[in-house]
Amino acid sequence: MNSVRLRFPPSPTGKIHIGNIRTALFNWLWARKQGGDLILRIEDTDKQRSTKEFEEIIIKELEWLGIDIDEGISRGGEYGPYRQSERLDIYKKYLNKLLEEDKAYHCYCTKEELDEMREEALARGEMPRYNGRCRNLTQEEKDNFEAEGRVPVVRFKLPEEDREIIINDEIRGEVKFNTSVLDDFIIFKSDGMPTYNFAVVIDDALMKISEVIRGEDHLSNTPKQILLYEALDFDLPRFAHLPLILDEKRAKLKKRGKDDTVYIGEFRKKGYLPEALLNFLALLGWSAKNDEEILSPEDLIAKFNIEDVNKSPAVFDLEKLNWMNGKYIREANLDRIVKLSLPYLINTELINEDEIDEKYDYLKKVIDIARKGIDNLSQITNKLDLFFSELKYEDIDEAKEEFIGEDVELVFTTFVEKLKNLDTIESEKANMIFKEMKKELPVSPRTIYHPVRLALTGKSSGPEMNDIIYILGVEEVENRINKALDLVR
């Protein structure tokens, strides 16, 4: 067994979120950097919300991003089972150990009694805490509560004397907590399931986890867990708590609206490349020492160090992700981009599935042009419609106004003549035509460029003109120029 063992333990209670995946990524990078193992464990003790569907989504998105697992629910291993719902006998064994050693006790307090306890503490100006009412119940008192139908929880019994718990965090350095801020916390719920703090300690200890890397929202749980490690005579792992991820308004990252989410699957559906998203996520709270930003998985592993992670929150900058993804799209293998683009073209009926083989070479040409100006592949249909459908003017009245006049007709006729004289219509040669017309014709540059673009695309903006001409070819360019002239004749 490898001595360096890290884990990613998501809860299958919803689609996997950017914050969860960033945690998985940093665990993966640190495990790979040290030649260690990464374990995938599922924390499904929330019986009402945990589903197999969400578990499968977790596995799918990790695989899509290239975060491979060495051991766990998708791989097996000698420390299973790797679902908490399948480990109840293990948890009960350690629960009984704590009960037998008088380190835990059954608590029968009702919700109403706990609420009253809370209100009384607040009225005294104290922090609400459980007051230990059930710490020393007699067997008769327990029997009476159970006869009333009360189902107990089990609470961990805090040490009598207050003490300082010191966490040597690999990111934050020394963090101190005093047990005076804690109470006898619940370790087993009335439904017979362990709480997070109890189950995670048992799992991490028995699975020989050497380092726990997780979000800073878990930092406040760490002193409770350290007390449990000590009570059960387990060795402590090293801890590292990652900074929060904030949105552009510096609020905690969360679902931002019905159609704009931060779930990994949404980025996949929109046509973000996994290597771009992986690269971007690695820079949320960490950076290479030379501030290099475009980094392959191999580069990230080589340069990553958990101690270099920032303490301050990271901002999820969608504009930066779009820039990075666009760069990856433009530099990716063209056949791969064509394959990834096809579902968007088929879905918008720009092409039928049975036409793909016949038009594949044409598809490569147009997609290679279109990928120059997109942030994600779902945008590609907006760039390609002019190459696959009949010409439509965005505003036909504006187009007519633009095409009126002898200067425009001179530009159109000169443009077509020059195109016909070319032996081949390569992109650079098409560009030369515009340069020649600027020198030769007594018209403004705008009168050359804008009417031609509008005549060929029906729009006032879009791909580079030389690319459009290269794709359309001389015959189709002439047809569209004639159509423009017919509007004003």
N, C-alpha and C positions, 0 to 999 in steps of 0.2 A: 504493500500500500504506500502511495506517495504521502510524505509527511506534510506537504502543503495542500490543504483541502479547503476550498471555498464553496459557498452554496448560493443558489438563487431560489427563494421559497415563495413564489407568488400565491395569492388566493384566487381561485377561479370563480370570482363573483361578478365579473364584468369583462368587457374588452380590455386588453392590456394597454396600458397608458405609457406615454413617453417617459414619465418618471420611473416606472417599473423597469422599462427596457434599459434606461441609462444605468440603473443599478445592476442589472444583469450584465451589461457591457463592461462596466468597471470591474466586476468580479471576474469576468472572462479574461479581460486584459491582464489583470494581476495574476490570475492562475497561470495563464500561458507564459507570462514574463518569467515566472518562477519555476516553470516546468511542473506545475501542480495540476490538480484535478478540480473540475467544476461539477457540482452536484445539483440536479434539478429536483426540488422537493415541492410538493403541492400542499398548501395549508388550507384544507377544506373542512375545518371544524364548524364553519357557519353553514349548518345543514340546510337552512332555508334558501340561501342565495347561491351556494356553490353548485355548479353544473358541469357535466362532462363536456358540454359544448364549449364553455369558456376555457376549460383545460386544454382542449384540442387547439383552440385559437392560440393559446400561449405557446404550445409546441410549434405550431405552424409559423408564427411570426419570428420566433427565435431561429428556426431553420432558414427562413427567408433572409434574415439579416446575416446569416453565417456564424451565429453564436452557437458553436457546437458544444454538446454536453458529454461528459465522460461517464456519468453515472446518474441514475435517477429514474423517473417514471417512464421515460422514453428509451432508456438503455438497460435498466436493471442494475444489479450490483449486490454486494454482500451485506450491505447495511440497510436493506429494505425491511418492510415496505416503505415506499417513498410518498405515500399519501397519508396525511395525519388521520383521516377517518379509518384507516386500516391498522392504526397503531394503538388503539384504545387499551388493549391488554398491557402494552408496555407502559403507558401513562399511569394506569391503575396500580401497577406494581410499585412505581416510584411514589405515587400518592400514598399508598399504604405504608411505605417506609417512613414518610414524613409524619403520618398520623401516629404510627407506633412509637416514633421517637419524640412525640409531643412537639413537633415543629409545625404542625398544622391542626386545624380543628373544624368541626362542622358548625355552620352558622345558619340559624333558622329565622333570622330577621326578615320581616315582610318588607315590601316596597314602601308601604305607608310608614312603617317604623324607621326605615332608612331616611325617608324624606323628612320625618320629624327630627331625626338626629341632625340632619343637615341644617334645617332651619334654626335649631337651637344653637348650633355652632356659629352660624352667621350672626345670630342675634347677640352673641357674646363677642363678636368681632374676631372670631377665629376662622381658620381655614377648615372647611368641611372635611371631616375624616371619620372613618368608622371607629367607634369608641371601644371596641373590644367586648361588647356586651355578651357575646356567646363564647368567650375564650375559655371559661371554666364551668361550663354547664355540667350538672350531674346527669347520670344516666336516666334518672326519673324525669328530669326536665326535658331531656331529649325525647324520651318516650311520649311525654305529653304533647310536645310540639308535633311529633309524627302522627299521633292520634288525631290531631286537629287537621291533618292533611298537608302540613307544611313539608316541602321538599327542600332539604338543605343544599347550600353551596359549601365548598371547602375553602377556608382562608389560610394563607400562610401566616404563621405567628412571627411577627417581627421580634428581634432581640429586645430584651427589656431596656437595655441602656442605649441611648443615642450614640451613633458613631458616624464617622465620616467615611464615605466610600469614594475612592479615587479611581477614575478611569483614565488610563493612559491611551488616549485616542491617537491613532496614527495620522490623523489629519488635524485635529484640534489641540493636540498636546494634552496636558493634564486638565481633567474636568472633575470637579468635586461636587458631591451631593451629601447632604446630611440626612440620616434616616428619620429625623424629626419631621420631615415634610411628607413622609410616607405613612400609610396605615396598613392594617392587616389585609393585604390585597387578596382577591379571589383567585384561586388556581384551578378550581373545578366548578363548572356551572351546574345549576339544578337539572339541566337536561342531560347530564352525564358526560358532557364534553369538556375537555380541558380548555383553559383560557390560553390566549396567545403566549403570554409570558412563561407559562409552565411548559407547554408543549415544545416551544422553540428551544428551551434550555435542554430538555431531554433529547430532542432530535439532534441538536448541534453536538452535544456531548457524545452520544452513542454513535454518531456518524463521523466522529473524529475531526470535526471542523476546526481548522487551526486559526482562521481569520474570518471575522464577521464584518462584511462591508454592506452597509444599508443606509437609508436616508436619515437625515438628522431628526426627523419626526420621531424616530425610535430612540433617540438619545435619553429621553426621560424614562424609558423602560429599562435601560441598562442597569441602574442600581438595583432594581427588583430582581433582575435576572442574575446579577452577581450574587445576591443573597441566596438565591436558589442553587446556583452552582456550588456555593460553599456548604449549604445545608445538605446537599446530596454528595458531597465529596468529589465533585467533578473538577477537572482542570479548566481554568479559564482560557478562552480563545483571545486573540488580539481583536480589538474593535476599531473600526473606522466608520465615521458617520459623514455621508456625503451632503453637500449643501443642497438646499431646496432649488427647484427650478421655478423661475418666475415668468410671467407673460410680459408682453411689451409694456404694460402699465405697471409692472413690478408688483403684481398681485400673484398669489400662489397659483401655479399652473393648474388648470382644471378644464373641463369641457366648456368650450367657449360659445356654444350656440348649436342650434339644431343641425346645421350643415357644416359647421366648422369645428372639428374636434381635434384632440391631441392623442387620439388612439392610433396605434401603429398601422392597423389595417386600413385606415382612411388614407394614409400617405401611400400605401401600396396601391390602393384603388385609383388614386389620382395620378399614378405614374411616376412616383419618386423611385430612384434606383436604390437598392439596398445598401450598396457601398457608399453612396452619397449620404444617406441617412445615418449609417454607422459612423462615418467620418464626422458628421455634424454633431452627433450625440456625444462623441468622445471629447469634443471641445466645450461641452457644457459643464464647466467647473474645473477643467484641466486644459493645459496647453503645453506644446512642445517647447523646450528651452530656447529654440531659435525662432519661435513664433510661426513656424511653418504650419500651414492650414490644410493643404491637400495631402492627406496621408492615407496610404493603403493599410489594410488590416495588419500586414507584416510590419509596416513602419510604426503603427500605433503600439503594437506589442513591444517592439524594440525600445521605444522612447518612453513608454508609460512607467510611472512610479506613483504609488498611492500617496506617498508623502508630498507629492507636488500638487495634489488636488487642493483647490482653493477652499477657504473657510466660508467666504461670502457667497451669497446666492448667485446662481447662473441665470441669465436671461435668455429665454427661448426667442431668438430673433428669426422670424419666418423669412424675412428678406434675405438674410444671410444663407439660410437653408436653400432658398430658391436659387440664389446665385451659385451655390455649390453644386446643387443638383443639375442646373443648366450646364455647368462646366463638365460634369461627369457625362451627361447625355451627349454633348458634342464630341467628347473624346472616346466614347465607347465604340465597340465594334458595330459597324453599320448593320450587319445582318441581325445582330441581337436587338438593336433598336427597332428595326423593321418588324421583327417578331413581336416585340412588346407593344408596338403601336397598332398592330392589326385589330385587336379587340375594339379599340376606340373607333377605327375606321368602319368596321363592320357594324358596330352599334349605332353609328350615325348614318349608316347606309351610304357611305361614300364608296364602298366597294362590297361586293358579294363574296362569300367564301369561295365559291366555285370559280372566281376570276383571279384568285391570288397567284396561282402558278403562271397563268398567261401574262399577267401584268407585273410580275415580280421585278423585272429590271426597271420598269417605269416607277414602281413603288420605291425602289432604292434611291432613284434620282430625286424624287420629290421629297421623300422623308429626309434625305441628307441635306436638302436645302432648308426644309422646314425646321429641323432641329436646331438651327442656328439661333432662332429667336424665341425659344420656349423655356419655361422653368420646370415644367413637368409634362409627361407624355399625354395627359388628358387634354392639354392645350393644342395638340398637334392638328386636330380636325379643323380648328379655326384658321390654320395656316394652309391647309390643303384643299379647302373646298373649291378654290378657284381653279385647281388643276383637275378636278373630278366632275364638275357640274357645269351646266350652262351658265354663261356670264350673266350676272344680275347686278344692277347698279344699286348702291346703297341709297342714293337719292337721285332719281332720274332727272328731275328738274335742275338740280345742281350740275349734273353731267352735261345736259344740253347747254347750259350757260357757259360751261367750261370749253365746250367744243366749237362754239361760234367764233367765226373770224378767219380771215385769210392767213394770218400768222399760224394758227393752229393747223389749218389744212396743209400749209407748206411744211410744217414739222411732220405731220403724219405721212405725207407722200414721200418726203425725203427719207424718213425713217424706214419705210417699207422698201424703197429702192435700194438703200444701202444694205438692208438685211438680205435681199435677194442676190446681191453681188458677192456675198460671203460664200466661200467654198464649204466651210463648216461653221455651225453656229455655237461655238464654245462661249462659255460665260465671259471670258476676258475680251473676246472679239466683240461681243454685244456691248460691253462697256466702252470700247473704243469708238463705237458709233456715236454715242452721246458726246464724247469729247470732240469728235470731228464736227458734229452739228453745232456745238457751242462756238466753234471757231468760224464756221462757214455761214451760218444763218443770222440774219439781222433781227434776232428776237432775244428776249430775256431767257436766262436759264430756267426760270420757272415755267415759261411757255413751252419749253422742251420737255421737262421732266413730268410736271403735274398732269397735263392732259394725256400723255402716253400712259402713265400709271393708271389713271382713271379709266382709260379706254381698255386696257388689258386686264384689269382686276375688278373694276367697278367700285373700287375703294380708294381713299386718299392716302392710305398707308398700308404697309405690308412688307413682304420679303424684298430683298434687293432686286432692282429692275433687271440687271444682267442675269440673275438666277431665274427670274420669271420668264424671260425671253428664251433662255437656254432650255427650260422645261417645255414651254409651249410649242416651240418650233416655228419656222417661218410661216407655214401655211395657216396655223391657228392664230398667230400674231396678226397676219394680214386680214383674216376674217374678222377679228375683233376691232381692228382699226377701221375697217369698212363699215362695221356695225355702228361705230361711234359717228362716222361721217354721215351715215344714213339718218341719224337722229336729227341732224340740222340741215339737211338738204331739202 
